[in-house]
Amino acid sequence: MKRLVRSSLFALCAIPLLASAGEPQTLRFGIDPTYPPFESKLPDGSFVGFDVDLGNAICANLRMRCVWVEQGFDAIIPALKARKFDAILSAMTATPARRQQIDFTDRLYSGAPRLIARAGSTLQPTAESLKGRRIGVQQGSLQETYARAEWASKGVEVVSYPGTDQIYQDLTTGRLDASFQAAVQADMGFLRTPRGKAFAFAGAEVKDKRAAGEGVAIGIRKDDTQLAAKINQAIASIRKSGEYDKLARKYFTFDIYGE
């Protein structure tokens, strides 16, 4: 528990939110649209998914206009710090390492990662079971960091990809023995699709915080405390009103928020 928004706007002093006469303020979210059902890109260039719906709901609650700025996940934190956008909303897990660079809002949802392999596989998410195997992970993800720390030095070949689509492509063609990513994304974005029909989860969830993190949240620059407070207010309001659950039911048949 293995997945972000663009526009040319000028900055505004303490809070990087923009406003012009007669127009709502703008909130720019960075997104890597390669992580369905959380975020993906349609042929017309628009973005869809649970994170996109959440972001739009947050903007509506704040009476702001959402702008989505596309950015590869492995460079999304540097891009935030460089002020390409105001916040990261792209299935990013809050971790101690990431907190050294940026801050996070309150939790959006949780979810631990799992392996995916051919149906009937006896593989388990351990170095012993995966020794000599090729395991696909997404670049810059928490699962990549965990797999390299726990498995790569013990005979497991960890292969990094820029997005999950490439992982699943190599998995279906046999170039990978398994993939390791957030269980919710894997279930909705692969296993429930036609190309995932020959595959299944292998082993149990990995609940180690180094792999599962502290839940998914919105990434904020460390000096943007006022923006973080506004977004947290909006998140609380959306959850209290029931809008969060309504949006979640569009994508999931279980409680994605977790305990």
C-alpha positions in Angstrom: 0.0 0.0 0.0 2.2 0.8 -4.4 0.1 5.8 -7.1 -0.4 14.3 -9.5 -1.2 18.9 -12.3 -0.1 21.8 -14.5 -0.5 25.4 -15.4 1.4 28.6 -15.9 0.5 30.9 -13.0 2.3 33.7 -11.0 3.0 33.4 -7.3 1.4 35.4 -4.6 3.5 36.3 -1.5 2.9 34.0 1.5 0.4 31.6 0.0 0.9 30.3 -3.5 -2.7 30.7 -4.4 -3.7 32.9 -7.2 -6.6 35.3 -7.7 -7.6 37.9 -10.3 -10.4 40.3 -10.4 -13.7 38.5 -10.8 -12.1 35.0 -10.8 -11.8 32.5 -7.9 -8.5 31.8 -6.3 -6.6 28.9 -7.9 -5.2 25.8 -6.2 -2.6 24.0 -8.3 -2.3 20.3 -7.6 0.7 18.2 -8.8 -0.4 14.8 -10.2 1.2 11.8 -11.8 -1.8 10.3 -13.8 -0.4 6.8 -14.1 -2.1 5.3 -11.0 -5.7 4.3 -11.6 -8.2 4.3 -10.0 -6.7 7.2 -8.1 -5.5 9.2 -11.0 -5.3 8.6 -14.8 -5.4 10.6 -18.0 -8.1 10.4 -20.6 -7.4 10.7 -24.4 -8.7 14.3 -24.3 -6.0 15.2 -21.8 -8.3 15.5 -18.8 -7.6 13.8 -15.5 -9.9 11.4 -13.7 -9.9 9.2 -10.5 -10.6 9.2 -6.8 -7.8 11.7 -6.0 -9.0 14.0 -8.8 -12.6 13.9 -7.4 -11.2 14.6 -3.9 -9.2 17.5 -5.1 -12.1 19.0 -6.9 -14.3 18.6 -3.8 -11.6 20.3 -1.7 -11.4 23.2 -4.2 -15.2 23.5 -4.3 -15.3 23.6 -0.5 -12.7 26.3 -0.4 -14.4 28.2 -3.3 -11.3 27.9 -5.4 -10.5 26.7 -8.9 -8.5 23.5 -9.2 -5.7 23.3 -11.8 -4.0 20.0 -12.3 -0.3 20.0 -13.2 1.2 16.8 -14.6 4.5 15.6 -13.1 6.4 12.3 -12.9 6.2 10.8 -9.5 9.9 10.4 -8.9 10.4 14.2 -9.3 7.2 15.5 -7.8 8.6 16.6 -4.5 11.4 18.6 -6.1 8.8 20.1 -8.4 6.6 21.1 -5.4 9.6 22.7 -3.7 10.4 24.6 -7.0 6.8 26.0 -6.9 5.6 24.3 -10.1 2.4 23.8 -8.2 1.0 24.4 -4.7 0.4 20.9 -3.4 0.8 17.2 -4.3 -2.4 15.2 -4.6 -1.2 11.9 -6.2 -1.6 8.9 -3.9 1.5 10.0 -2.0 2.1 8.2 1.3 3.3 10.3 4.2 6.6 8.9 5.4 9.3 10.1 7.8 11.8 10.5 4.9 9.3 12.6 2.9 8.5 14.6 6.0 12.1 15.8 6.1 11.5 17.5 2.8 7.8 18.5 2.9 4.8 18.6 5.2 1.5 16.7 4.8 -2.1 17.4 5.4 -4.4 15.2 7.5 -4.8 11.6 6.1 -6.9 11.1 3.0 -6.9 7.3 3.0 -4.8 4.4 3.9 -3.8 1.1 2.4 -0.9 -1.4 2.6 0.9 -2.9 -0.4 0.8 -6.4 -1.7 2.4 -8.6 -4.3 0.6 -9.5 -7.5 1.6 -12.7 -9.4 0.1 -15.3 -11.6 -3.0 -16.9 -10.1 -2.0 -19.9 -8.0 1.5 -18.6 -7.3 3.1 -19.5 -4.0 5.2 -16.4 -3.9 5.3 -14.5 -0.6 6.5 -10.9 0.1 9.7 -12.0 1.7 13.3 -12.1 0.5 13.4 -15.9 0.9 10.4 -16.4 -1.3 11.4 -13.8 -3.9 15.1 -14.8 -4.3 16.0 -15.0 -7.9 12.8 -13.4 -9.1 12.1 -10.1 -10.9 9.8 -7.8 -9.0 8.3 -4.6 -10.5 7.9 -1.4 -8.5 7.1 2.2 -9.3 9.9 4.7 -9.3 9.9 7.0 -6.3 7.3 4.9 -4.5 7.5 3.7 -0.9 7.3 0.2 -2.2 10.4 0.8 -4.3 12.4 2.0 -1.2 11.2 -0.9 0.9 11.9 -3.5 -1.8 15.4 -2.2 -2.4 16.2 -2.1 1.3 14.7 -5.5 2.2 15.0 -7.6 -0.9 17.5 -6.3 -3.4 20.6 -7.2 -1.3 19.2 -10.8 -0.8 19.1 -11.9 -4.4 15.8 -10.3 -5.5 15.9 -8.3 -8.7 13.9 -5.1 -8.1 13.0 -3.4 -11.4 11.7 0.2 -11.3 9.2 1.7 -13.7 8.0 5.2 -14.2 4.3 4.1 -14.0 2.2 1.1 -13.1 1.0 0.6 -16.7 4.5 -0.4 -17.7 4.7 -2.7 -14.7 1.5 -4.5 -15.6 2.6 -4.7 -19.2 5.8 -6.6 -18.3 3.9 -8.7 -15.7 1.4 -9.9 -18.3 4.2 -10.7 -20.9 6.2 -12.6 -18.3 9.1 -10.2 -18.0 8.3 -9.9 -14.3 7.5 -12.6 -11.8 5.5 -10.2 -9.6 4.7 -6.6 -8.9 4.6 -4.8 -5.5 2.3 -1.8 -5.1 -0.6 -0.5 -3.0 -3.3 -3.2 -2.7 -6.2 -0.9 -3.5 -4.6 0.4 -6.7 -3.6 -3.1 -7.8 -7.1 -4.4 -7.1 -9.0 -1.7 -9.0 -6.4 -0.8 -11.6 -5.3 -4.2 -12.6 -6.9 -7.3 -11.1 -10.5 -6.2 -11.9 -9.6 -5.4 -15.5 -9.5 -7.9 -18.4 -5.7 -7.9 -18.6 -5.5 -8.9 -14.9 -7.8 -11.9 -15.1 -4.9 -14.4 -14.9 -3.4 -12.8 -11.9 -4.1 -12.5 -8.1 -2.6 -11.2 -4.9 0.3 -13.3 -3.7 0.7 -13.4 0.1 -0.7 -11.0 2.7 -0.5 -7.3 3.0 2.9 -5.8 4.0 1.9 -3.6 7.0 5.5 -2.6 7.9 5.3 1.2 7.9 8.4 1.4 5.7 6.2 -0.1 3.0 2.7 1.1 4.1 3.7 4.5 5.5 1.4 6.6 7.6 -1.5 6.9 5.2 -1.9 8.9 2.0 -2.1 12.7 2.4 -1.6 15.9 0.4 2.0 17.1 0.2 2.6 20.8 1.2 5.7 22.9 1.3 7.0 23.4 4.8 6.3 27.2 4.8 2.7 26.8 3.6 1.1 26.2 7.0 -1.9 28.4 6.2 -2.6 26.4 3.0 -2.3 23.2 5.0 -4.8 24.5 7.6 -7.3 25.4 4.8 -7.1 22.0 3.1 -7.4 20.2 6.5 -10.6 22.2 7.2 -11.9 21.2 3.7 -11.0 17.5 4.3 -12.8 17.5 7.6 -15.9 19.1 6.1 -16.0 16.7 3.2 -15.8 13.7 5.5 -18.4 15.1 8.0 -20.9 15.9 5.2 -20.7 12.4 3.8 -19.3 13.7 0.4 -16.1 11.7 1.0 -18.0 8.4 1.3 -20.1 9.2 -1.7 -17.0 9.8 -3.8 -15.4 6.7 -2.5 -18.3 4.5 -3.4 -17.8 5.4 -7.1 -14.5 3.4 -7.0 -14.4 1.1 -4.0 -16.5 -1.6 -2.4 -14.7 -1.3 1.0 -13.6 1.3 3.5 -10.6 3.0 1.9 -10.2 5.5 4.8 -9.3 2.7 7.3 -8.8 3.0 11.0 
